[in-house]
Amino acid sequence: MADFTHFNEQGRAHMVDISEKKETERIAIARSSVEVTKEVYENITNQTIKKGDVFAVAQVAGIMAAKKTSDWIPMCHPLQLKGIDISFDWNITDTYEIQIEAFVKTKGSTGVEMEALTAASATALTIYDMCKAIDKGMVIGKTYLLEKKGGKSGDYYRDEMGE
């Protein structure tokens, strides 16, 4: 068990002590997507979804999820986040896809990758919930870390061309 960072000497789970780590600015950006039908697209863009403004509700859900990540993911430290932003973009080809980007920032001793990924995931799930009365066949797409800055392990930038 010595090679595992999240297990104690008895082989039981524990949260890693980060008290000696240097505080730095840390940023993470995650992405997700939801593929919808033309009918769902039209209802969202015309704001005729009966539950309300899909993007407004999903944005708040993503922000709330980022703030509560340590409640969902057992080994995550509770963090004091300094900034969260959720943005949306339509990718319309032969399908209708909502692209979600979650930006999370803090100044602390551990990164915010999980907070960004949780925000993107909760945002996608909320879009599904808001629109499921019209179509239960929506597809939540890949969720992944796009970028991470700060911390001992350095910066990370996903090579989207090499997916």
Summary of the structure (lengths in Angstrom):
residues: 163
radius of gyration: 17.9
end to end distance: 33.1
largest distance: 57.8
contacts: 477
relative contact order: 0.26
helix: 29%
strand: 31%
